[in-house]
């Protein structure tokens, strides 16, 4: 599930970056959301997999603080990006003729930067003391199940939700795979050619 999450989100980012038709505010925000999902899952899942393999729940204090810090950053960034995307949809529906003027590239970058900057200040300003000092005891089995649902399943499904029903993303991915296949076939054919023929060429 972790591998599917990372690969799916990376493919989505690659598709949006490589296809110029997808250089729109909506896909810019979606690719940022995919990046957040990769960071969100990479904060907790690798350590969880190590713990499952080693049958151990031990984590150092520094690792715990780092994990909590990154975990909260990516959660809040997800929420803020979804808010920004809601504004993007609002402009699309209510002001379709002025959409490209309102949602210009500078505004899109500023909105994403603003999300990165309400997260850091909020976390350092008010959150760190609350989250690091609180100790709540819960049933470990039920909390583990719930944790897997929101840390693995949701980020894994996001790229499929945004891409499988989207013709533009499908087209971009087909172009990427076709290009990669052609390059691979070319390299294989080149390797099959005798050395003399290649030298003549």
ABEGO torsion letter per residue (X at the ends): XAAAAAAAAAAAAAAAAABAAABBAAAAAAAAAAAAAAAAAAAAAAAAAAAAAAGBABBBAAAAAAAAAAAAAAAAAAAAAAAAAAAAAAAAAABAAAAAAABBAAAAAAAAAAAAAAAAAAAAAAAAAAAAABBBBBBAAAAAAAAAAAAAAAAAAAAAAAAAABAAAAAAAAAAAAAAAAAAAAAAAAAABBAAAAAAX
